[in-house]
Amino acid sequence: MARVLEILEPPGQQIGLKTGQTVTLRVRYHLDDPAQDVLRGQQVAFSIVTPSKDDDPGDSTIDHDSDSTDDGGIATVDLTAADQEGLSFGVQASAPGAANVVFDVTVSNH
């Protein structure tokens, strides 16, 4: 049975942050079946990525590089944006047997 990583929060793939702002990113790891049975106690890896040569995370950080899914199949990471505007980058979540998902992040003062 195929496995799926699903972006939960913030909703959607695009995230706009103010400089220095922290946000919790949440994904759900489940089987690709009608019941979407969750996968508990599984490791989900998180990393800051630069999909484009123009992307730059500056000093943006995530608070850890992996998390175990809870009873709802949810894994989280806290992302803190750099104190520099005009940045764009991704935060990728990956887990065994599932396609990676990427949160697309932009940082501004607005």
C-alpha positions as CSV (number, residue, x, y, z in Angstrom):
1,M,0.0,0.0,0.0
2,A,1.3,3.4,-1.0
3,R,2.1,6.0,1.7
4,V,1.3,9.7,1.6
5,L,2.6,12.9,3.3
6,E,-0.1,15.6,3.4
7,I,0.5,19.2,4.2
8,L,-1.9,20.2,7.0
9,E,-0.8,23.5,8.4
10,P,-0.4,26.2,7.4
11,P,-3.0,25.2,4.8
12,G,-1.7,25.1,1.3
13,Q,1.9,25.0,0.0
14,Q,2.6,28.7,0.0
15,I,3.7,30.4,3.3
16,G,4.4,34.1,3.7
17,L,6.3,35.0,6.9
18,K,7.4,38.3,8.4
19,T,11.1,38.6,9.3
20,G,11.8,36.8,12.5
21,Q,8.4,35.1,12.6
22,T,8.1,31.5,13.8
23,V,5.4,29.2,12.5
24,T,4.7,25.5,13.2
25,L,4.5,23.3,10.0
26,R,2.4,20.2,10.3
27,V,2.2,17.2,8.0
28,R,0.1,14.0,8.2
29,Y,1.6,10.6,7.2
30,H,-1.0,8.0,6.2
31,L,-1.7,5.1,3.9
32,D,-3.2,5.9,0.5
33,D,-6.4,4.0,1.1
34,P,-10.0,5.0,1.5
35,A,-9.7,5.1,5.3
36,Q,-6.4,7.0,5.1
37,D,-5.1,4.9,8.0
38,V,-2.5,7.0,9.8
39,L,1.1,5.8,10.4
40,R,1.9,6.2,14.1
41,G,5.5,6.4,15.5
42,Q,7.1,6.9,12.1
43,Q,10.0,9.3,11.4
44,V,9.4,12.3,9.1
45,A,12.5,14.2,8.1
46,F,12.5,18.0,7.6
47,S,15.0,20.1,5.8
48,I,15.4,23.6,4.4
49,V,15.9,23.3,0.6
50,T,16.6,25.7,-2.2
51,P,14.8,24.3,-5.3
52,S,15.8,27.3,-7.5
53,K,19.3,28.8,-7.9
54,D,17.7,32.1,-6.9
55,D,16.4,30.8,-3.6
56,D,18.1,31.8,-0.3
57,P,17.0,30.9,3.2
58,G,19.4,33.4,4.8
59,D,19.6,32.5,8.5
60,S,16.1,30.9,8.6
61,T,16.0,27.8,10.8
62,I,14.0,24.7,11.7
63,D,14.1,23.5,15.3
64,H,14.8,19.9,14.5
65,D,15.5,17.7,11.5
66,S,13.0,14.9,12.2
67,D,9.9,14.1,14.2
68,S,8.0,11.0,15.1
69,T,4.3,10.9,14.1
70,D,1.8,11.1,16.9
71,D,-1.4,9.0,17.2
72,G,-3.0,11.0,14.5
73,G,0.0,10.5,12.1
74,I,1.1,14.1,12.5
75,A,4.7,15.3,12.6
76,T,5.7,19.0,13.2
77,V,8.6,21.3,13.0
78,D,8.9,25.0,14.0
79,L,10.3,27.3,11.3
80,T,11.8,30.6,12.2
81,A,12.3,33.1,9.4
82,A,15.6,35.1,9.1
83,D,15.6,38.8,10.0
84,Q,16.1,39.6,6.4
85,E,13.3,40.3,3.9
86,G,13.2,39.2,0.2
87,L,14.1,35.6,1.0
88,S,12.5,32.5,-0.6
89,F,13.2,28.9,0.0
90,G,11.4,25.6,0.8
91,V,11.0,23.3,3.8
92,Q,10.8,19.7,2.7
93,A,9.2,16.9,4.6
94,S,10.0,13.3,3.6
95,A,9.1,9.8,4.9
96,P,9.7,6.3,3.7
97,G,7.5,5.2,0.8
98,A,5.9,8.7,0.3
99,A,6.5,11.5,-2.1
100,N,8.2,14.5,-0.5
101,V,6.1,17.6,0.1
102,V,7.6,21.1,0.2
103,F,6.3,24.2,1.9
104,D,7.2,27.2,-0.3
105,V,8.3,30.1,2.0
106,T,8.8,33.8,1.3
107,V,10.0,36.3,3.9
108,S,9.0,40.0,3.9
109,N,8.3,42.8,6.3
110,H,4.7,43.0,5.3
